[in-house]
Amino acid sequence: MDFKALLRRSESLISIDIGSSAVKMLELDTSGDRPKLLNIGIAPIVGEIFSNNTITKGEKIAEQITALLEANSVGDKRVCTAIPGPSVFTKKIKMAKMDPAELASNVQFEAGNFIPHNIEAVHLDYHVIGEAGKNQLDVLVVAVKNEILDSFLECFSYAGLEVAVADVDCFAVQNMFELGYPELTSKTVALVNIGARYASINICKNGQSLFTGDVPVGGKLFTDAIIEVMGVPADQAEALKRKKKTAGSSTAQNDAIAGAVQDILDRNIEYVASELNRQLSFFWNASGAEEQIDSIMLTGGGSLMAGLADELSEKTGISCSILDPLRGIEKGDGFDAAYLQEIAPLMSVAVGMGIRQPGDKITPEYDED
């Protein structure tokens, strides 16, 4: 994506990423050559808010969004948000070259043949990737059930906000990567965003998404394992996962608890790495690509599990590292550097959405002949 072409636009959107464990908010100034951070914040979510990727507690989340904006002195603006990858159906198809209006109509017709839902029950969009040989185009078709998209729109409506752009989380992560790591965009890179419920995978090269998929492993798996083995409540398990000491316990007790927790984490790190390795191999083989994946880059809260990157690198035989989502953004002196470093891995989707603009979908030029 040509980010310089997207920057210096007239409208700045508030980026709000609703996850299952937290609401993430980010505001950027995109009037210059490089995005500048204006506001950033996180509000934790307690309890389940999703059912089959549909938000079921919209009013509760709306209250947290409102509080988050007020705490950061963010005025009412239009927002950009992201739909969870597992709820989105994507397929790359080939279409004959035709004028844009005719293409839109034909994509709608063709989509009815391969989308596993009634075409009237989904919100459909598409993006022309480029030419695919003589008189053909590569087109990426994206569809999400109306009820899922409506649950997000309703949530923001409760907060008095209007959604200007609805992205897909894995594509937002790709935008973040291309902004912060332009020197790597010519490589074949597997972007793995490990959230609480699932990990999204986007294998991309030269600004194109070659394959996307989701793996049902995330940070919640580690928390649930601690709860099951140690019999502690969820909040305590979350603290133990983050290597926080138990209040009121002696040093010896804390050391024993830490050892038991580490055993649990190690077992699950090995399991998560194995699942990611298996799915990466499956996805890449299914794509039919001949080249190899050059590197794997992790982000999301689950990427903070110590040893996961090394374990995944060992299993795949591919270099694996942790992304810095704020790498491509100018940070002013008014932000706490330690705080930014702590929350940065959670902000990948928010950063990728923060540089979006209404109507910014760029269609490559092609001859219609």
Secondary structure, DSSP 8 states (H G I E B T S, - for coil): --HHHHSS-S---EEEEE-SSEEEEEEEE-SSSS-EEEEEEEEE--S--EETTEES-HHHHHHHHHHHHHHTT--S--EEEEE-GGGEEEEEEEEE---HHHHHHHHHHHHTTT-SS-GGGEEEEEEEEEE-STTEEEEEEEEEEHHHHHHHHHHHHHTT--EEEEEEHHHHHHHHHHHH-GGGTTS-EEEEEE-SS-EEEEEEETTEEEEEEEES--HHHHHHHHHHHH---HHHHHHHHTT---TT--HHHHHHHHHHHHHHHHHHHHHHHHHHHHHHHHHHHHHT--S---EEEEESGGGGSTTHHHHHHHHHTSEEEE--TTTTSB--TTS-HHHHHHHGGGGHHHHHHHT--TT----------
